[in-house]
């Protein structure tokens, strides 16, 4: 029992300190939203294709060291900002843009290595952390395959069926 409690507290501590405070984002129809469900390490597929561009592991963030801003343009997924956590002289954790280091002379990059589901709240907050609607996207090789609007009840059903993280 004590071991289980220790594991649960460690996971909660890790989630709170190393990533939940700065979620990945998506620009959808010109507006920016925080993603609720995304692949754990969105840049891993890129680094598999281009291992020479891999940066040293960053232990300050649970998503492979990066906070990513995606944008959906003409049913294609792009990355237009990529930040990593760094510590300054006072050990304060800050985000630093590294997009231009990985993608010099580009404003955005098609994320053709990403195949996964994206979920984000859309509309007004109703109660606590509940929203009126959610957008569920299925992305394959950087292309939008399915786009579905969900109300809160549909979202809860989807979360149960697909084991999505609660908000």
N, C-alpha and C positions, 0 to 999 in steps of 0.2 A: 504494500500500500504506500509506504513512504517513497519507494522508487517511482511508482506511478505519479505521485504528487510532484516529485522532483522533475520528472520529464514534462509534465503538463506546465509547470511553472517556467521551465527553461524555454519551452516552445512559445508560451505567451510573452515572456521577456524578450526573446529573440524577435518575434513579430512586432512588438511594440517599439523596440529600440532600433531595429535594423531594416526598416523598409515600409511599414504601413503608413508612416507619417508623410512619405513622399511617393505616392503611387504613380505608376505610369499613367499617361494621359492620351486622349485621342481627340483630334479635331474632327468633328462630324457636322456637316452642313454649316461650316463656318464658325461653330461654337466649340469651346474646349470643355471636355468632361474628364472626370477621374475614372479610370478603369477599375472595375470590381473584380473581374476575372480575366486573367491573361496567362499566357505561358510563363513559367517560372524564370527562364533565362532567355529573353527574346533575341539576344545577340549571339547565342551559341551556334546557330546555324550559319551565321555569317562567318564566325571564326573558324568553323569547320571548312568552309570554302576558301578562306584566306587566312591560314594559320600564322602567316608572318605579321598580320595586323593585330594579333591577340595581345592584349595588355596584361600586365601582371594582375593576379587575382586581388580583388578589393574586398576585404572582410567587413567593410563598413556598410554594406548593403546586401540584402538577401537575394536580389534579382541579378546576380552575376556582377554586381558592382555598378550597375547603371540604372538611371531613371530615364525612361524613353518617352518622347512625345511622338505619337503616330498621327497621321492624317489620312483620311479616306478621300481620294480624289478620283472621280470617274470610275468608281468601283475597284480601285487599286489602292493598296496600303503602302504608305510612304512613312519614312522616319525623317523628321525635320529638326529634331533636337535630341541630343544624347548627352546626359550629364553623369558624372560619377562623384561619389563622396570623397572628399579629402579632409584631412585634419590640418588646421593651421598651427602656428606656434603655441597657441593657448589650448591645444587639443580640442578645439571646437570643430564640430562636424559641419562642413559646408559643401554645397554642390558646385561643381566646376564643369563648364561645357567642354566636351572633348569631341564634338561632332566634326569640327574642321580638321582635327588631327587624324581621324579615321577616314573622313570623306572630304579631302581638300578640294576647294573650288566647286563645291556642290551646295545647293540650297536644301535639297532633299534627296533621298535615295529610296527607290522602290524596294520594299522589304520582301523580295521574292523567295526568301528562305523561310518565311513564317507560314505555318499551317496550324491554325488553332481557333478557339472560340474567344470572342471578346464580349464582355458584358459591361454596361454602364448605365447609371441612372439618367433618366430623361424626364424633364418636367419638374414640377414643384415637389418639395418635401412635404409629406403629409404628417406623419407622427414619428417623432424621434428620428430614426434613420431610414424610415420608409419613404419611398418616392411614389408618385402617381404612376409613372411608367418607367420601363427599362427598355434598352435596345440590346438585342442579342445578335451578334454577327458571327458568321462562320467564314473564316478566311482560309483559302488554300493557295499555297505558293504566292502569297501576296495579293491574291484576287478575291474580291467579295463574292461568295457563293450564295449565302443566305443572309437576309436581313429581316428581323422580326421584332415588332414592338410588343411588349408584354405589359399587362397591368400587374399590380402587386401580387395578386393571387396566382396568376400564371408564372410569375417569377419564382414564387415559393415552390410551386410544383416542379418547375425546371431545376431549381436548386436541390430539391430532394432527389429527383431522378438522376441528376448528373453530378451530385455531390459538390455543387458549387459552394464557395465560401459565403457565409452569411454576411450581410452588411450591418 
